Amino acid sequence: MRGMPLCPPQHTVPTASQLYLCRYMPTDLLSLLRRDHTDLQKELTQLLDPTASVALLRSSLDGVRLGLTAHAEAEDIVLSRYESVPGLEMLVAQARAAHLAQEHALSALVCSRPGTVTWRNHAAHLRDLVRYHALQEEQTLLPALRAHLADYPQLAGAFATERLRQLAMLQPSAPYVMSQLAG
C-alpha cells in the first residue's frame, strides 16, 4: 500500500509496537513465555525513558496492556486445567496471583499521567513484578509442569493458540483528536 494516495478522510497512524515484526514463533512453552516476558520488559523500560514523547509513551503503554492481558489470560486458561494436579496446585495459584498483581499495577499505571514521577514509579513497579514473575515461572512452574505432565509438549501450541485468540478479542487504544471525529 505504500505510495498509494489516501482518500481525504484517511490518514496513516504509527503502529502500537515494533516488537513482533519479522520474528519467528517459538514452538516450546518456555520460549513462548520468555518471549512475552522479554517483550514486556522492553516496553516497560521504554515507559521509563524521561525523554520519550507522550505519543511514544502511550504507544508503549498500549503494547504493555495488550501483551500483558493476552499473556495472563492465555496462561490462566491453559494452566487452569492443571490446578488440581498434585504438585501443581500451589504453583498454578501463584502464577494466577502474580498476574492479578500485574493487572492491578497496570491499572495504576494507566490512571497516571504519562511522563510524571508517579507514572515512572508505577511503570518501574510493574516491570519489577513482571521480572519476578518470569523468574519464578522459569525456576519453579515450568520444571514442575515438565515433571508432572505427559502432555507438556502440547502446552506450547495451546498457549500460542489461546494467546492469539485473546489478542483478537482486545482492542488497541487509538489516539483520537476531536476534530477528526467531528468530521
C-alpha positions as CSV (number, residue, x, y, z in Angstrom):
1,M,0.0,0.0,0.0
2,R,3.0,2.3,0.1
3,G,2.9,5.1,-2.4
4,M,-0.9,4.8,-2.9
5,P,-2.7,8.1,-2.3
6,L,-5.0,8.1,0.7
7,C,-8.6,9.2,0.5
8,P,-9.2,12.6,2.2
9,P,-10.6,11.2,5.5
10,Q,-7.8,8.6,5.7
11,H,-4.5,9.1,7.4
12,T,-1.7,6.9,8.5
13,V,-1.0,6.2,12.2
14,P,2.1,4.7,13.8
15,T,1.9,1.1,14.8
16,A,1.4,0.3,18.5
17,S,4.6,-1.7,18.8
18,Q,7.5,-2.8,16.7
19,L,8.2,-5.9,18.8
20,Y,6.7,-8.6,16.6
21,L,7.9,-7.6,13.2
22,C,9.9,-10.3,11.4
23,R,10.1,-12.7,14.3
24,Y,9.5,-16.4,14.3
25,M,7.1,-18.2,16.5
26,P,8.8,-20.4,19.1
27,T,7.4,-23.9,19.5
28,D,8.1,-24.7,23.2
29,L,6.4,-23.2,26.2
30,L,9.5,-21.8,27.8
31,S,10.5,-19.9,24.7
32,L,6.9,-18.5,24.3
33,L,6.7,-17.4,27.9
34,R,10.2,-16.0,27.8
35,R,9.5,-14.0,24.7
36,D,6.4,-12.5,26.2
37,H,8.3,-11.6,29.4
38,T,11.2,-10.1,27.5
39,D,8.9,-8.1,25.2
40,L,7.0,-6.7,28.2
41,Q,10.3,-5.8,29.9
42,K,11.4,-3.9,26.8
43,E,8.1,-1.9,26.5
44,L,8.1,-1.2,30.3
45,T,11.7,0.0,30.1
46,Q,10.6,2.3,27.3
47,L,7.9,3.7,29.6
48,L,10.7,4.8,32.0
49,D,12.5,6.9,29.4
50,P,12.3,10.5,30.6
51,T,13.0,11.8,27.1
52,A,10.2,9.8,25.4
53,S,7.3,11.8,23.9
54,V,3.8,11.3,25.3
55,A,2.8,9.7,22.0
56,L,5.6,7.1,22.4
57,L,4.7,6.5,26.0
58,R,1.0,5.9,25.1
59,S,2.0,3.6,22.2
60,S,4.3,1.6,24.5
61,L,1.6,1.5,27.2
62,D,-0.8,0.1,24.7
63,G,1.7,-2.6,23.8
64,V,2.1,-3.5,27.5
65,R,-1.6,-3.5,28.1
66,L,-2.3,-5.8,25.1
67,G,0.7,-8.1,25.7
68,L,0.1,-8.4,29.4
69,T,-3.6,-9.1,29.1
70,A,-3.3,-11.6,26.3
71,H,-0.4,-13.4,28.1
72,A,-2.1,-13.6,31.5
73,E,-5.4,-14.7,30.1
74,A,-3.9,-17.3,27.9
75,E,-1.7,-18.7,30.6
76,D,-4.5,-18.8,33.1
77,I,-6.8,-20.6,30.7
78,V,-4.2,-23.2,29.6
79,L,-3.0,-23.8,33.2
80,S,-6.4,-23.9,34.9
81,R,-6.9,-27.5,33.8
82,Y,-3.9,-28.5,35.9
83,E,-4.8,-26.6,39.1
84,S,-5.9,-29.9,40.8
85,V,-2.9,-31.9,39.7
86,P,-0.9,-32.8,42.9
87,G,2.3,-30.8,42.9
88,L,1.0,-28.1,40.6
89,E,-1.9,-26.6,42.7
90,M,0.2,-24.1,44.5
91,L,2.3,-23.1,41.5
92,V,-0.7,-22.5,39.3
93,A,-2.3,-20.4,42.0
94,Q,0.9,-18.4,42.4
95,A,1.0,-17.7,38.7
96,R,-2.6,-16.6,38.8
97,A,-1.9,-14.3,41.8
98,A,1.2,-12.8,40.1
99,H,-0.9,-11.9,37.0
100,L,-3.6,-10.3,39.2
101,A,-0.9,-8.2,40.9
102,Q,0.4,-7.2,37.5
103,E,-3.1,-6.3,36.3
104,H,-3.5,-4.1,39.4
105,A,-0.2,-2.4,38.8
106,L,-1.1,-1.9,35.1
107,S,-4.4,-0.2,36.2
108,A,-2.4,2.2,38.4
109,L,-0.1,3.0,35.5
110,V,-3.0,3.6,33.1
111,C,-4.5,6.0,35.6
112,S,-1.3,8.0,35.9
113,R,-0.3,11.0,33.8
114,P,2.3,9.9,31.2
115,G,5.9,11.0,31.9
116,T,5.4,12.0,35.5
117,V,7.3,10.7,38.5
118,T,4.1,8.8,39.6
119,W,4.0,7.3,36.1
120,R,7.6,6.2,36.2
121,N,7.1,4.7,39.7
122,H,4.1,2.7,38.5
123,A,6.0,1.6,35.4
124,A,9.0,0.5,37.4
125,H,6.8,-1.4,39.9
126,L,5.1,-3.2,37.1
127,R,8.4,-4.0,35.4
128,D,9.7,-5.5,38.8
129,L,6.5,-7.6,39.1
130,V,7.0,-9.0,35.6
131,R,10.7,-9.6,36.1
132,Y,10.0,-11.5,39.4
133,H,7.1,-13.5,37.8
134,A,9.3,-14.5,34.9
135,L,12.0,-15.7,37.2
136,Q,9.5,-17.7,39.3
137,E,7.9,-19.3,36.3
138,E,11.2,-20.4,34.8
139,Q,12.6,-21.7,38.0
140,T,9.6,-23.4,39.6
141,L,6.5,-23.7,37.4
142,L,7.9,-24.9,34.1
143,P,10.1,-27.6,35.7
144,A,7.1,-28.8,37.7
145,L,4.9,-28.9,34.5
146,R,7.6,-30.9,32.7
147,A,7.9,-33.3,35.6
148,H,4.1,-33.8,36.2
149,L,2.5,-33.6,32.7
150,A,2.7,-36.2,30.0
151,D,1.2,-33.6,27.6
152,Y,3.8,-30.9,28.4
153,P,4.9,-30.7,24.7
154,Q,1.4,-29.7,23.7
155,L,1.2,-26.8,26.1
156,A,3.1,-24.5,23.7
157,G,0.5,-24.9,21.0
158,A,-2.3,-24.5,23.4
159,F,-0.8,-21.3,24.9
160,A,0.1,-19.8,21.5
161,T,-3.4,-20.5,20.2
162,E,-5.1,-19.1,23.3
163,R,-2.8,-16.0,23.3
164,L,-3.7,-15.2,19.7
165,R,-7.4,-15.7,20.5
166,Q,-7.1,-13.3,23.4
167,L,-5.3,-10.7,21.2
168,A,-8.0,-11.0,18.6
169,M,-10.6,-10.0,21.2
170,L,-8.7,-7.0,22.5
171,Q,-8.9,-3.5,21.1
172,P,-5.8,-1.4,20.7
173,S,-6.1,2.1,22.1
174,A,-6.3,4.7,19.3
175,P,-5.4,8.4,19.7
176,Y,-8.5,10.4,18.9
177,V,-8.5,14.1,18.0
178,M,-11.9,15.6,18.5
179,S,-11.7,17.5,15.2
180,Q,-11.3,14.1,13.4
181,L,-14.4,12.8,15.0
182,A,-16.5,15.9,14.0
183,G,-15.8,15.2,10.5
